[in-house]
Amino acid sequence: MNFKKITINKKIIAFALILTILPMTAVGIFAYGQTATAIREQLHERLDEQVSMEEQYIDAVFSVAQESMLADINIAQQDFYSHGEASISNGNLIIGTDYVVNGDTALVDKIQNQVGGIVTIFQVKDGSATRISTTALDSNGNRAIGTTLGSDIYSTVVSGGKAYSGRANVLGQYYLSYYDPIKDPSGKVIGILSVAIPEEIYRLKIKEQMSTIVFGQTGYMYVMDSKGNVIIHPSIEGDNLLQNDFAKTMVANKKGRLNYMWQGREKTVSYTYYPAKDWIIASGTYIDEFEAPVRTIRNGLIAAIIVFAILGSAAAFLMGRSISKGIQRIVSDFKQISDDALGGKINRRAEPDVDIDFVAIPAGLNEILNSLTSVISVVRNSADSVASTAEEMSASIEEMTAASSEISDTVGEIARGSQEQSSRADDVAKTMNDMTISVQDIANSAQNAAEAANAARDFIFNVGMQSKEMLTQMDAIKGATNTSSSVIKELESKSNQIGEIVDIITNIADQTNLLALNAAIEAARAGEHGRGFAVVADEVRKLAENSGTAAAQIAELLTEIKNGTHEAVSSMDAGSKTVEDGVVALSGTVEAVQKIVEESNRIAVMAESIAAAAEEQSASIEEVTATVDEVASISQEAAAGTQQTSAAMEQQNATVQEISRSSQLLAQMATDMQEIVGKYVTE
């Protein structure tokens, strides 16, 4: 594409679009990236906090379960040993003197009614522990009497003589269990008393609590073990995830953060390892659910770019049309004057009623035309003089033919007239040559000035347009900064209100904890009748402690949020002040650049007009100079002829004929000069 062939109107529109779209696009990309990074970092921190809080909750649940298990085993021991000491008699486990435990279910059923779960009594015999009384059922629904205990627990309880508390596989299902050794009076382990609560109860409790946690729109928490089996999940419990790369990474690293694709969308997860259960606790969500503010910023920037592009194009179009209209009018005048000059008319003048920026162009052209008119008038007068001289020479020749006596005088007069004419023609030729050189120098200088002025004008114009666009963008940034500051201040106010509510919750939790403690004391005083109420009071106390802990964590988060919002407000206020100072400074720069552009345009156009007119004037002067040279040559020939006549009167007739021919030629040359000059109409 030839840039010179593009109209000034289109150039202005193109520059306006470039200076509008490019800076805003760069700012938009930077703001989008910074905001997206900040949101993702904040998202990861919140997920980390959620995982940490959930780990604490799970640990608290199993701690409560362990305490409950200790209470249950105490109740079981009281009921069991209320019949007396244990011993072996006739191959059976006996309590007291005659209570045979083998095959009897009354005792285990009684204990189960008080503590729940599974109650089992084992008898140690032949290197193993066999169930002789239990509430556990086998796959057929019968009591699992006759089944044996696992070797790992056996070695701890029987071989080591110590109680075992922890996770145990009971008939294919996992339980939270407590195994207490039963010893005879000699201290030998002869059996095991066991209570077990299904782990599923606590898993469901944890799942229920996790189901209340919704992160974003669809984010959730889940648990899997180190083999990839899903323990807790809203929809895929029991599945194995190790076929997925993200699950392999989680199992290998145990703790950390991870981004991965799930169902065609990018998802992020924070996870940690809970060794007590060999669990991996994870909290994940889709990233795009938290990037709505980023998309809003992106869409707003796109809309702003489009609006500014439209407004800039419209303004550039109007400005370009205004400038090009004035230029087109001047060009039209130039074309009409040029066409008339080719037709011999130089009486037309450029229209001076143009825009103030271009008024010097028609004025300069008119001055050149006036100068050219003056030159043509001088040449016309010279041609008339030559014609008059030719007529005089013809009259002299006629007189010489009539009277030979007057030939010498006439020839002398002719010689003097020819010499004078030749001298005058030489002077005119020299003057015209000097004028041609001067006009050509003017044209060259004007052309160089026009080129330099155009280059300066284009550069300064670009600077002016960039300054205007920068001023507009800084105004937009100032408005966005003020809006963001107001929103963050409102967030700080809301955070203070939430903090007051958290204080109230903390006070309630403290009061509840105190009431639960008092209730537990009263239940202990009530003995057997207050046992159930003691369990309830203990659960209430733990619930109050958990509420207080959660409220304290929320208060800590609110403090961090308030500190962050306060720092954000301070930063935005400082940024707003900086933008305001930049707007004031840039406004002055824009006004100065606009004035420079206007003066550069005026100078460039004037220089181009002067150069063009000078070129035309130089061509016309060269034509006149050629004609004058011919006149000088003819005059010199006439002088030579008259000298020959004076030297040799015998050749009078021949000389008279030669002079006659010369005078006729001179008359013809004068006529030709009059015809050439007569083509130009100056009035």
C-alpha positions as CSV (number, residue, x, y, z in Angstrom):
1,M,0.0,0.0,0.0
2,N,1.4,3.4,-1.0
3,F,1.0,5.7,2.1
4,K,1.2,8.8,-0.1
5,K,-2.0,7.8,-1.9
6,I,-4.1,7.7,1.2
7,T,-6.2,10.8,1.9
8,I,-5.4,12.9,4.9
9,N,-8.9,12.2,6.2
10,K,-8.2,8.4,6.3
11,K,-4.8,9.0,7.8
12,I,-6.2,11.0,10.7
13,I,-8.8,8.3,11.4
14,A,-6.2,5.6,11.3
15,F,-3.9,7.4,13.7
16,A,-6.8,8.1,16.0
17,L,-7.7,4.4,16.1
18,I,-4.1,3.3,16.7
19,L,-3.6,5.8,19.6
20,T,-7.0,4.8,21.1
21,I,-6.9,1.0,20.9
22,L,-3.3,0.1,21.5
23,P,-2.8,1.8,24.9
24,M,-6.1,0.7,26.2
25,T,-5.5,-2.8,25.1
26,A,-2.1,-2.9,26.8
27,V,-3.6,-1.5,30.0
28,G,-6.5,-4.0,29.8
29,I,-4.2,-7.0,29.4
30,F,-2.0,-5.9,32.3
31,A,-5.0,-5.3,34.6
32,Y,-6.6,-8.6,33.6
33,G,-3.4,-10.5,34.4
34,Q,-2.8,-8.8,37.7
35,T,-6.4,-9.3,38.9
36,A,-6.6,-13.0,37.8
37,T,-3.3,-13.7,39.6
38,A,-4.5,-12.0,42.8
39,I,-7.9,-13.8,42.7
40,R,-6.2,-17.2,42.2
41,E,-3.8,-16.6,45.1
42,Q,-6.6,-15.6,47.4
43,L,-8.6,-18.6,46.2
44,H,-5.7,-21.0,47.1
45,E,-5.3,-19.4,50.5
46,R,-9.0,-19.8,51.3
47,L,-8.9,-23.5,50.2
48,D,-5.8,-24.1,52.4
49,E,-7.6,-22.6,55.3
50,Q,-10.7,-24.7,54.6
51,V,-8.6,-27.9,54.5
52,S,-6.9,-27.0,57.7
53,M,-10.1,-26.3,59.5
54,E,-11.6,-29.5,58.2
55,E,-8.6,-31.5,59.4
56,Q,-9.1,-30.0,62.8
57,Y,-12.8,-30.8,62.7
58,I,-12.1,-34.5,61.8
59,D,-9.5,-34.8,64.5
60,A,-12.0,-33.4,67.0
61,V,-14.7,-35.9,65.8
62,F,-12.4,-38.8,66.3
63,S,-11.1,-37.4,69.6
64,V,-14.7,-37.3,70.9
65,A,-15.2,-40.8,69.5
66,Q,-12.2,-42.0,71.4
67,E,-13.4,-40.4,74.7
68,S,-16.8,-41.9,74.1
69,M,-15.1,-45.3,73.5
70,L,-13.3,-45.0,76.9
71,A,-16.6,-44.2,78.6
72,D,-18.2,-47.2,76.9
73,I,-15.5,-49.6,77.9
74,N,-15.8,-48.4,81.5
75,I,-19.5,-49.2,81.5
76,A,-18.8,-52.6,80.0
77,Q,-16.1,-53.4,82.6
78,Q,-18.5,-52.4,85.4
79,D,-21.2,-54.8,84.1
80,F,-18.7,-57.6,83.4
81,Y,-16.9,-57.5,86.7
82,S,-20.0,-57.0,88.7
83,H,-20.4,-60.8,88.6
84,G,-17.0,-61.3,90.1
85,E,-13.5,-62.2,88.9
86,A,-12.9,-64.1,85.7
87,S,-11.4,-67.5,85.5
88,I,-11.3,-70.7,83.3
89,S,-13.2,-73.7,84.4
90,N,-13.8,-76.8,82.4
91,G,-12.6,-75.0,79.3
92,N,-15.1,-72.2,79.7
93,L,-14.8,-68.5,80.7
94,I,-16.5,-68.0,84.1
95,I,-17.3,-64.8,86.0
96,G,-17.6,-65.2,89.7
97,T,-18.3,-68.7,90.9
98,D,-20.9,-69.9,88.4
99,Y,-21.6,-67.4,85.6
100,V,-20.6,-69.1,82.3
101,V,-20.0,-66.6,79.5
102,N,-19.6,-69.2,76.7
103,G,-22.7,-69.1,74.6
104,D,-24.5,-66.6,76.9
105,T,-25.6,-63.4,75.2
106,A,-27.5,-61.7,78.1
107,L,-24.5,-59.8,79.3
108,V,-23.3,-58.5,75.9
109,D,-26.9,-57.5,75.0
110,K,-27.2,-55.6,78.3
111,I,-24.0,-53.7,77.7
112,Q,-25.0,-53.0,74.1
113,N,-28.2,-51.5,75.2
114,Q,-26.2,-49.0,77.3
115,V,-23.4,-48.1,74.9
116,G,-24.5,-49.2,71.5
117,G,-22.2,-50.5,68.8
118,I,-20.9,-54.1,69.0
119,V,-20.0,-55.8,72.3
120,T,-17.8,-59.0,72.2
121,I,-16.2,-61.3,74.8
122,F,-13.2,-63.4,73.5
123,Q,-11.7,-66.4,75.2
124,V,-8.0,-67.0,74.7
125,K,-7.3,-70.6,73.8
126,D,-4.7,-72.4,71.8
127,G,-2.8,-69.3,70.7
128,S,-5.9,-67.4,69.4
129,A,-8.8,-65.4,70.7
130,T,-12.3,-66.8,69.8
131,R,-15.6,-65.0,70.1
132,I,-17.6,-66.8,72.8
133,S,-20.3,-64.1,73.3
134,T,-21.0,-61.2,70.9
135,T,-23.6,-59.0,69.4
136,A,-21.8,-59.0,66.0
137,L,-23.6,-60.8,63.2
138,D,-22.1,-62.8,60.3
139,S,-23.1,-62.6,56.7
140,N,-26.0,-64.9,57.4
141,G,-27.4,-62.7,60.2
142,N,-26.3,-65.1,63.0
143,R,-24.2,-64.1,65.9
144,A,-20.5,-64.5,64.9
145,I,-19.6,-66.9,67.8
146,G,-16.6,-69.0,67.1
147,T,-14.8,-66.4,64.8
148,T,-11.3,-65.3,65.8
149,L,-9.5,-62.0,66.4
150,G,-6.9,-60.7,64.1
151,S,-3.3,-61.4,64.9
152,D,-2.1,-57.8,65.1
153,I,-4.6,-56.9,67.8
154,Y,-4.0,-60.4,69.5
155,S,-0.3,-59.7,69.9
156,T,-0.9,-56.3,71.5
157,V,-3.6,-57.4,73.9
158,V,-2.8,-61.0,74.7
159,S,0.9,-61.2,74.2
160,G,1.6,-57.7,75.5
161,G,-1.1,-57.6,78.1
162,K,-2.1,-54.1,77.1
163,A,-5.4,-52.6,75.9
164,Y,-5.8,-51.7,72.2
165,S,-7.7,-48.6,71.1
166,G,-8.1,-47.7,67.5
167,R,-9.3,-48.8,64.1
168,A,-10.1,-52.5,63.6
169,N,-11.6,-54.6,60.9
170,V,-14.6,-56.5,62.4
171,L,-16.0,-59.1,60.1
172,G,-15.1,-57.1,56.9
173,Q,-16.1,-53.6,58.3
174,Y,-14.1,-51.0,60.0
175,Y,-14.9,-50.0,63.6
176,L,-13.5,-47.7,66.2
177,S,-12.7,-50.4,68.8
178,Y,-11.4,-50.8,72.3
179,Y,-10.0,-54.3,73.3
180,D,-9.4,-54.7,77.1
181,P,-7.6,-57.9,78.4
182,I,-9.5,-60.1,80.8
183,K,-7.1,-61.5,83.4
184,D,-7.5,-64.3,86.0
185,P,-6.5,-63.7,89.6
186,S,-2.9,-64.7,88.7
187,G,-2.7,-62.0,86.1
188,K,-2.8,-64.2,83.1
189,V,-4.7,-63.0,80.1
190,I,-7.6,-65.5,79.5
191,G,-9.9,-63.4,77.5
192,I,-10.8,-60.0,75.9
193,L,-13.7,-57.6,76.5
194,S,-14.3,-55.5,73.4
195,V,-16.7,-52.6,72.5
196,A,-16.7,-51.2,68.9
197,I,-18.6,-48.4,67.2
198,P,-19.0,-48.5,63.3
199,E,-16.6,-46.1,61.7
200,E,-19.4,-45.3,59.2
201,I,-21.3,-43.4,61.9
202,Y,-18.4,-40.9,62.2
203,R,-17.8,-40.9,58.4
204,L,-21.4,-40.0,57.8
205,K,-21.2,-37.3,60.5
206,I,-18.1,-35.8,58.7
207,K,-19.8,-36.1,55.3
208,E,-22.8,-34.3,56.6
209,Q,-20.7,-31.5,57.9
210,M,-18.7,-31.4,54.6
211,S,-21.9,-31.2,52.6
212,T,-22.7,-27.9,54.3
213,I,-19.5,-26.4,52.9
214,V,-20.0,-25.0,49.4
215,F,-17.0,-23.1,48.0
216,G,-18.1,-20.7,45.2
217,Q,-21.0,-22.1,43.3
218,T,-20.2,-25.8,43.0
219,G,-17.0,-26.3,45.1
220,Y,-16.9,-29.1,47.6
221,M,-14.7,-31.1,49.9
222,Y,-13.9,-34.8,49.6
223,V,-11.7,-37.5,51.2
224,M,-9.8,-40.4,49.7
225,D,-7.3,-42.8,51.1
226,S,-3.7,-43.3,50.0
227,K,-4.9,-46.1,47.6
228,G,-7.1,-43.6,45.7
229,N,-10.4,-45.0,47.1
230,V,-12.9,-42.2,47.5
231,I,-14.1,-42.2,51.2
232,I,-16.3,-39.1,51.2
233,H,-17.6,-37.4,48.1
234,P,-20.9,-35.8,47.0
235,S,-21.3,-38.2,44.1
236,I,-18.5,-40.8,43.5
237,E,-18.0,-42.5,46.9
238,G,-16.4,-45.9,46.5
239,D,-14.7,-45.1,43.1
240,N,-11.0,-45.2,42.7
241,L,-9.3,-42.1,41.2
242,L,-5.7,-43.4,40.7
243,Q,-6.3,-43.7,37.0
244,N,-6.3,-39.8,37.0
245,D,-2.9,-38.0,37.1
246,F,-4.1,-35.4,39.6
247,A,-5.0,-38.2,42.1
248,K,-1.6,-39.8,41.6
249,T,0.1,-36.5,42.4
250,M,-2.0,-36.0,45.5
251,V,-1.2,-39.5,46.8
252,A,2.5,-39.0,46.1
253,N,2.9,-35.5,47.6
254,K,0.4,-35.9,50.5
255,K,0.0,-32.2,50.9
256,G,-0.1,-29.1,48.6
257,R,-2.0,-27.4,45.8
258,L,-2.9,-28.6,42.3
259,N,-4.7,-27.4,39.2
260,Y,-6.1,-29.9,36.8
261,M,-8.8,-30.3,34.1
262,W,-12.1,-31.9,35.2
263,Q,-15.0,-32.4,32.9
264,G,-13.6,-29.8,30.5
265,R,-13.1,-27.1,33.1
266,E,-10.0,-26.0,35.0
267,K,-10.2,-27.0,38.7
268,T,-8.0,-26.2,41.6
269,V,-7.6,-28.2,44.8
270,S,-5.8,-27.9,48.2
271,Y,-5.2,-31.1,50.1
272,T,-3.5,-32.5,53.2
273,Y,-2.7,-35.9,54.7
274,Y,-4.5,-37.2,57.8
275,P,-2.2,-40.0,59.0
276,A,-4.5,-41.3,61.8
277,K,-7.0,-42.6,59.1
278,D,-4.6,-42.7,56.1
279,W,-6.9,-40.1,54.5
280,I,-6.2,-37.3,52.1
281,I,-8.5,-34.4,52.9
282,A,-9.2,-32.1,49.8
283,S,-11.2,-29.0,49.0
284,G,-11.6,-28.1,45.3
285,T,-13.6,-25.7,43.1
286,Y,-13.7,-24.6,39.5
287,I,-11.5,-21.5,38.9
288,D,-13.9,-19.8,36.5
289,E,-16.5,-19.5,39.3
290,F,-14.2,-17.0,41.1
291,E,-13.1,-15.1,38.0
292,A,-16.4,-13.3,37.4
293,P,-14.8,-10.0,38.5
294,V,-11.9,-10.6,36.1
295,R,-14.4,-11.3,33.3
296,T,-16.3,-8.2,34.2
297,I,-13.1,-6.1,34.0
298,R,-12.3,-7.7,30.7
299,N,-15.7,-7.1,29.2
300,G,-15.7,-3.5,30.5
301,L,-12.3,-2.9,28.9
302,I,-13.5,-4.3,25.6
303,A,-16.6,-2.2,25.7
304,A,-14.5,0.9,26.6
305,I,-12.1,0.2,23.7
306,I,-15.0,-0.1,21.3
307,V,-16.6,3.1,22.5
308,F,-13.4,5.0,22.4
309,A,-12.6,3.7,19.0
310,I,-16.0,4.8,17.7
311,L,-15.8,8.2,19.4
312,G,-12.2,8.7,18.2
313,S,-13.1,7.7,14.6
314,A,-16.0,10.1,14.6
315,A,-13.9,12.9,16.0
316,A,-11.1,12.1,13.6
317,F,-13.5,11.9,10.7
318,L,-15.0,15.4,11.4
319,M,-11.5,16.9,11.9
320,G,-10.1,15.3,8.8
321,R,-13.1,16.3,6.7
322,S,-12.7,19.9,7.9
323,I,-9.0,19.9,7.1
324,S,-9.3,18.1,3.7
325,K,-12.2,20.4,2.7
326,G,-10.0,23.5,2.9
327,I,-7.1,21.7,1.1
328,Q,-9.4,20.5,-1.7
329,R,-10.7,24.0,-2.2
330,I,-7.2,25.4,-2.6
331,V,-6.2,22.5,-4.9
332,S,-9.3,23.3,-7.0
333,D,-8.2,27.0,-7.3
334,F,-4.7,25.9,-8.3
335,K,-6.1,23.5,-11.0
336,Q,-8.3,26.2,-12.5
337,I,-5.5,28.8,-12.5
338,S,-3.2,26.2,-14.2
339,D,-5.8,25.4,-16.9
340,D,-6.4,29.1,-17.6
341,A,-2.6,29.7,-17.8
342,L,-2.3,26.9,-20.4
343,G,-5.0,28.7,-22.4
344,G,-3.3,32.0,-22.2
345,K,-5.3,33.5,-19.3
346,I,-3.4,34.7,-16.2
347,N,-6.0,37.1,-15.0
348,R,-7.6,34.6,-12.6
349,R,-6.7,34.8,-9.0
350,A,-7.0,32.3,-6.1
351,E,-10.0,32.7,-3.8
352,P,-8.6,34.3,-0.5
353,D,-11.7,33.3,1.6
354,V,-10.3,30.0,3.0
355,D,-9.7,28.6,6.5
356,I,-7.4,30.7,8.6
357,D,-4.8,27.9,8.6
358,F,-4.5,28.1,4.7
359,V,-5.0,31.8,4.0
360,A,-1.3,32.3,3.2
361,I,-1.4,29.8,0.3
362,P,-3.8,31.7,-2.0
363,A,-2.2,35.0,-1.0
364,G,1.2,33.7,-2.0
365,L,-0.1,32.3,-5.3
366,N,-1.7,35.6,-6.1
367,E,1.5,37.5,-5.4
368,I,3.4,35.2,-7.9
369,L,0.7,35.7,-10.5
370,N,0.9,39.5,-10.1
371,S,4.7,39.3,-10.6
372,L,4.2,37.2,-13.7
373,T,1.7,39.7,-15.1
374,S,4.2,42.5,-14.6
375,V,6.9,40.5,-16.5
376,I,4.6,39.8,-19.4
377,S,3.7,43.6,-19.6
378,V,7.4,44.4,-19.8
379,V,8.0,41.9,-22.6
380,R,4.9,43.2,-24.5
381,N,6.3,46.7,-24.3
382,S,9.7,45.5,-25.6
383,A,8.0,43.7,-28.5
384,D,6.2,46.9,-29.4
385,S,9.5,48.7,-29.4
386,V,11.1,46.1,-31.7
387,A,8.1,46.4,-34.1
388,S,8.4,50.1,-34.2
389,T,12.1,49.9,-35.0
390,A,11.4,47.5,-37.8
391,E,9.0,49.9,-39.4
392,E,11.5,52.7,-39.2
393,M,14.1,50.4,-40.9
394,S,11.7,49.7,-43.7
395,A,11.1,53.4,-44.2
396,S,14.8,54.1,-44.3
397,I,15.3,51.4,-47.0
398,E,12.6,53.0,-49.1
399,E,14.3,56.4,-48.8
400,M,17.7,54.8,-49.8
401,T,16.1,53.3,-52.9
402,A,14.7,56.7,-53.9
403,A,17.8,58.8,-53.2
404,S,21.3,57.3,-53.4
405,S,22.7,60.4,-51.9
406,E,21.2,59.7,-48.6
407,I,22.3,56.1,-48.5
408,S,25.3,56.7,-46.3
409,D,23.3,58.7,-43.8
410,T,20.5,56.2,-43.7
411,V,23.0,53.3,-43.4
412,G,24.6,55.1,-40.4
413,E,21.3,55.6,-38.7
414,I,20.5,52.0,-39.3
415,A,23.8,50.9,-37.9
416,R,23.3,53.0,-34.8
417,G,19.7,51.8,-34.4
418,S,20.8,48.1,-34.8
419,Q,23.7,48.5,-32.3
420,E,21.3,50.2,-29.8
421,Q,18.7,47.4,-30.4
422,S,21.4,44.7,-29.9
423,S,22.6,46.3,-26.7
424,R,19.1,46.6,-25.4
425,A,18.4,43.0,-26.3
426,D,21.6,41.8,-24.6
427,D,20.6,43.7,-21.4
428,V,17.2,42.2,-21.5
429,A,18.6,38.7,-22.0
430,K,21.1,39.1,-19.1
431,T,18.3,40.4,-16.9
432,M,16.0,37.5,-17.8
433,N,18.8,34.9,-17.2
434,D,19.5,36.4,-13.7
435,M,15.8,36.3,-13.0
436,T,15.5,32.7,-14.1
437,I,18.4,31.7,-11.7
438,S,16.8,33.6,-8.8
439,V,13.4,32.1,-9.4
440,Q,14.8,28.6,-9.6
441,D,16.7,29.1,-6.3
442,I,13.5,30.3,-4.8
443,A,11.7,27.2,-6.0
444,N,14.4,24.9,-4.7
445,S,14.5,26.6,-1.3
446,A,10.7,26.6,-1.0
447,Q,10.5,22.9,-1.9
448,N,13.1,22.1,0.8
449,A,11.3,24.2,3.3
450,A,8.0,22.5,2.4
451,E,9.5,19.0,2.9
452,A,11.1,19.9,6.3
453,A,7.8,21.6,7.4
454,N,5.8,18.5,6.4
455,A,8.1,16.2,8.4
456,A,8.0,18.4,11.5
457,R,4.2,18.7,11.2
458,D,3.7,15.0,10.9
459,F,5.9,14.3,13.9
460,I,4.3,17.0,16.1
461,F,0.8,15.9,15.1
462,N,1.6,12.3,16.2
463,V,2.8,13.6,19.5
464,G,-0.4,15.7,19.9
465,M,-2.7,12.8,19.2
466,Q,-0.8,10.5,21.6
467,S,-1.0,13.1,24.3
468,K,-4.7,13.5,23.9
469,E,-5.3,9.8,24.1
470,M,-3.1,9.5,27.2
471,L,-5.1,12.3,28.8
472,T,-8.4,10.5,28.1
473,Q,-7.0,7.2,29.5
474,M,-5.8,8.9,32.7
475,D,-9.3,10.4,33.2
476,A,-10.7,6.9,32.9
477,I,-8.2,5.4,35.3
478,K,-9.0,8.1,37.8
479,G,-12.7,7.3,37.7
480,A,-12.1,3.5,38.0
481,T,-9.7,4.1,41.0
482,N,-12.3,6.3,42.8
483,T,-15.0,3.6,42.3
484,S,-12.8,0.8,43.5
485,S,-11.8,2.9,46.6
486,S,-15.5,3.4,47.5
487,V,-16.3,-0.4,47.1
488,I,-13.4,-1.4,49.3
489,K,-14.4,1.2,52.0
490,E,-17.9,-0.4,52.0
491,L,-16.3,-3.8,52.3
492,E,-14.3,-2.6,55.4
493,S,-17.6,-1.3,57.0
494,K,-19.3,-4.7,56.4
495,S,-16.3,-6.5,57.8
496,N,-16.7,-4.5,61.1
497,Q,-20.4,-5.4,61.3
498,I,-19.5,-9.1,60.8
499,G,-16.8,-8.8,63.5
500,E,-19.5,-7.6,66.0
501,I,-21.7,-10.5,65.2
502,V,-18.7,-12.9,65.7
503,D,-18.1,-11.4,69.1
504,I,-21.7,-12.2,70.0
505,I,-21.3,-15.8,68.8
506,T,-18.1,-16.2,70.9
507,N,-19.9,-14.9,74.0
508,I,-22.8,-17.3,73.4
509,A,-20.3,-20.2,72.9
510,D,-18.6,-19.4,76.2
511,Q,-21.8,-19.2,78.1
512,T,-23.0,-22.5,76.5
513,N,-19.7,-24.2,77.4
514,L,-20.1,-23.0,81.0
515,L,-23.7,-24.3,81.2
516,A,-22.6,-27.6,79.7
517,L,-19.9,-27.9,82.4
518,N,-22.4,-27.2,85.1
519,A,-24.8,-29.7,83.6
520,A,-22.1,-32.4,83.6
521,I,-21.3,-31.7,87.2
522,E,-25.0,-32.1,88.2
523,A,-25.2,-35.2,86.1
524,A,-22.2,-36.7,87.9
525,R,-23.9,-36.0,91.2
526,A,-27.0,-37.8,90.0
527,G,-25.0,-41.0,89.4
528,E,-26.6,-43.7,87.3
529,H,-29.8,-41.6,86.6
530,G,-27.8,-38.7,85.2
531,R,-25.5,-40.7,83.0
532,G,-27.5,-40.1,79.8
533,F,-27.8,-36.4,80.6
534,A,-24.0,-36.3,81.1
535,V,-23.4,-37.6,77.6
536,V,-25.7,-34.9,76.2
537,A,-24.0,-32.2,78.3
538,D,-20.6,-33.4,77.1
539,E,-21.7,-33.1,73.4
540,V,-23.1,-29.6,74.0
541,R,-19.8,-28.6,75.6
542,K,-17.8,-29.9,72.7
543,L,-20.2,-28.2,70.2
544,A,-19.7,-24.9,72.1
545,E,-15.9,-25.3,72.0
546,N,-16.0,-25.9,68.3
547,S,-18.3,-22.9,67.8
548,G,-15.9,-20.7,69.8
549,T,-12.9,-22.0,67.9
550,A,-14.6,-21.3,64.5
551,A,-15.7,-17.9,65.7
552,A,-12.1,-17.0,66.7
553,Q,-10.8,-18.2,63.3
554,I,-13.5,-16.0,61.5
555,A,-12.5,-13.0,63.7
556,E,-8.9,-13.5,62.7
557,L,-9.8,-13.7,59.0
558,L,-11.9,-10.5,59.4
559,T,-8.9,-8.7,61.0
560,E,-6.8,-9.7,58.0
561,I,-9.5,-8.6,55.5
562,K,-9.9,-5.2,57.3
563,N,-6.1,-4.6,57.3
564,G,-6.0,-5.5,53.6
565,T,-8.9,-3.2,52.7
566,H,-7.3,-0.4,54.7
567,E,-4.0,-0.8,52.8
568,A,-5.9,-1.0,49.5
569,V,-7.8,2.3,50.2
570,S,-4.5,4.1,51.0
571,S,-2.9,2.8,47.9
572,M,-5.8,3.8,45.7
573,D,-6.0,7.3,47.3
574,A,-2.3,7.8,46.4
575,G,-2.8,6.4,42.9
576,S,-5.8,8.8,42.4
577,K,-3.6,11.8,43.5
578,T,-0.9,10.8,41.1
579,V,-3.4,10.5,38.2
580,E,-4.8,13.9,38.9
581,D,-1.3,15.5,38.8
582,G,-0.6,13.7,35.5
583,V,-3.9,15.0,34.0
584,V,-3.0,18.6,34.8
585,A,0.5,18.3,33.4
586,L,-0.6,16.5,30.3
587,S,-3.4,19.0,29.5
588,G,-0.8,21.8,29.2
589,T,1.3,19.6,26.9
590,V,-1.6,18.8,24.6
591,E,-2.5,22.6,24.2
592,A,1.2,23.4,23.3
593,V,1.5,20.6,20.8
594,Q,-1.8,21.6,19.1
595,K,-0.5,25.2,18.5
596,I,2.8,23.9,17.1
597,V,0.8,21.6,14.7
598,E,-1.3,24.5,13.4
599,E,1.8,26.7,12.7
600,S,3.6,23.8,11.0
601,N,0.7,23.1,8.7
602,R,0.5,26.7,7.6
603,I,4.2,27.0,6.9
604,A,4.3,23.7,4.9
605,V,1.4,24.7,2.7
606,M,2.9,28.2,2.0
607,A,6.3,26.7,1.1
608,E,4.8,24.2,-1.3
609,S,2.7,26.9,-3.0
610,I,5.7,29.3,-3.4
611,A,7.8,26.4,-4.9
612,A,5.1,25.5,-7.5
613,A,4.5,29.1,-8.6
614,A,8.2,29.8,-8.8
615,E,8.7,26.7,-11.1
616,E,6.0,28.1,-13.5
617,Q,7.5,31.6,-13.5
618,S,10.9,30.2,-14.3
619,A,9.6,28.3,-17.3
620,S,7.9,31.4,-18.7
621,I,11.0,33.5,-18.2
622,E,13.1,31.0,-20.1
623,E,10.8,31.3,-23.1
624,V,11.1,35.1,-23.0
625,T,14.9,34.9,-22.7
626,A,15.1,32.7,-25.8
627,T,13.1,35.2,-27.8
628,V,15.2,38.1,-26.7
629,D,18.4,36.2,-27.7
630,E,17.0,35.9,-31.2
631,V,16.3,39.6,-31.3
632,A,19.9,40.3,-30.2
633,S,21.2,38.1,-32.9
634,I,19.2,39.7,-35.6
635,S,20.3,43.2,-34.4
636,Q,23.9,42.1,-34.6
637,E,23.4,40.9,-38.2
638,A,21.8,44.2,-39.1
639,A,24.7,46.2,-37.7
640,A,27.2,44.1,-39.6
641,G,25.2,44.7,-42.8
642,T,25.2,48.5,-42.3
643,Q,29.0,48.5,-41.7
644,Q,29.6,46.6,-44.9
645,T,27.4,49.2,-46.8
646,S,29.5,52.0,-45.4
647,A,32.8,50.3,-46.4
648,A,31.7,49.5,-50.0
649,M,29.2,51.8,-51.6
650,E,29.6,49.8,-54.8
651,Q,27.6,47.0,-53.2
652,Q,24.8,49.5,-52.3
653,N,22.1,47.7,-54.1
654,A,23.0,44.4,-52.7
655,T,23.4,45.8,-49.2
656,V,20.1,47.6,-49.5
657,Q,18.4,44.4,-50.4
658,E,20.1,42.6,-47.5
659,I,19.0,45.4,-45.1
660,S,15.5,45.1,-46.5
661,R,15.4,41.4,-45.9
662,S,16.8,41.9,-42.4
663,S,14.2,44.5,-41.6
664,Q,11.5,42.2,-42.8
665,L,12.9,39.4,-40.7
666,L,13.0,41.8,-37.7
667,A,9.5,42.9,-38.3
668,Q,8.4,39.2,-38.5
669,M,10.2,38.5,-35.2
670,A,8.5,41.4,-33.6
671,T,5.2,40.2,-34.9
672,D,5.9,36.7,-33.5
673,M,6.8,38.1,-30.1
674,Q,3.6,40.2,-30.0
675,E,1.6,37.1,-30.9
676,I,3.3,35.1,-28.1
677,V,2.8,37.8,-25.5
678,G,-0.7,38.5,-26.8
679,K,-1.8,35.0,-25.8
680,Y,-1.7,36.0,-22.1
681,V,-4.6,38.0,-20.9
682,T,-3.6,40.0,-17.8
683,E,-6.6,42.2,-17.3
